[in-house]
């Protein structure tokens, strides 16, 4: 019952849990979409800022190319002009002009002896494209610090006259990205065309100058921007928005990653609180179910069960004493009324049984008085004239009185079948016991079978005395029985008496033989009226009832008759 009550509590909580789970899933999905959009927006903003920086430096190089001292490659004048330009622009370290052979011509600072730039990728690419070029992560030969080189051809008509070169300071770019600020757990990455990281927030010292892992290499030159979920080298799971290199407007790879732990932290806290609330509610519901079940269901049911058990053990005064408007209270009150009615019926039945016992004892007393009166009349009539015959008559009369006393008083109890048969026949052959032959195993019959068998045998003996073998001087009766599988098969055989014939009508004796046994005994009988004497077969059960369909030793269509 407690499990059923807990099941009810679980069933009551199930819709709430399902609703919370649905809201949780929907909220997480919504938050995930919001974060993906934010990641894409952050990557777009970072990429736009990098584009503005590079576009500004592009314009600067265009302006420098237009300066007369630069166009005419006037050494000292070019040096002075470029030096003044660099002093006013903090994001670059130097600007210089290199010839087509890679040797510097003029610049904002003095050049080391023998330095040249013809082997640089950006230098060769500028010569090939004749266009503005953004290089890759490079260790500057002038400042010995990492820069992002920028190069632009100095054209004279369609011919490249020289190349104007500068470079973005990566420490300045890193500070610019860091100043923008990011939330804890988030990350911004800028990388060149070779996948070398030129700026990273946070922990630039760990990432700048290193190459993107293989997982991100494919993103550098992807066809279009996108948002993915990934785990960085620091072990943080992020939702990453990225923008690949798309020349000429977007020369660098930019990505912005949002930490899933941080962005889902409010939802995780709400989920934890909801989970704790559900667990608390479930525990409260279970405790309430158990308490309420014990108080209002289990205790009343146990009280009713205890009263039933007490009633079975003989305590007929036990009652639940339950009242109240609730259903179990009504059941208890109704049960008490039922017990009151049963007790009243038991009392009435007991009273009726006492009255019946009194009547039976009175009847037995009157029968005994009748037999005593008959015996007294017989004694007064011929005890002196024929003492021997009177003695035989008196013995038979006493045996008959004893048999009737057993029948009327119902004192029969479990006893051997031989004793039952002897008691029932004693009245008919009191002085000629040799005329009756008993043969069979020792079988003890219960009281509800012993008395019916006594009645049947007494009726058969009465019929045999009136019409059959016991009514003649030389007649005999043989009674044989067998016991198999909880059933008794009894055979009554008469011999030496007058010829018998099948009766034409059924008397009270026949009805008695048919109805004497209780239904659970499944009694069957058959009478065979042979010329030499009656043969009567009787079968009855003294154990479990015979299963339906078992072979009956007697014919199922037998009619039970007697000569009474």
Protein Blocks (a to p, Z undefined) as FASTA:
>chain_A
ZZmmmmmmmmmmmmmmmmmmmmmmmmmmmmmmmmmmmmmmmmmmmmmmmmmmmmmmmmmm
mmmmmpmklmnopaklmmmmmmmmmmmmmkbfbdcdddfkopafbdcbdcdehiafklpm
klmmmmmnopacdddddddfklopacddddddddehjacfbdcdddddfklmmmmmmmno
paehiacddddfkopafbdcehkllmgopacdfklmmmmmgcbdcddddddfkopacddd
ddddddfklmbccdddddfklmmmmmmmmmmmmmmmmmmmmmmmmmmmmmmmmmmmmmmm
mmmmmmmmmmmnopambcfkiacjbfklmmmmmmmmmmmmmmmmmmmmmmmmmmmmmmmm
mmmmmmmmmmmmmmmmmmmmmmmmmmmlmmmmmmmmmmmmmmmmmmmnopaccddfklmm
mmmmmmmmmmlmmlpccddddddddfklmmmmmmmmmmmmmmmmmmmmmlpmkbccdddd
ddeehiacdddddehiacddddfbdcfklmmmmmmpcfklopacdddddfkbccdddddd
fbdcddehiacfbdfkbccddfZZ
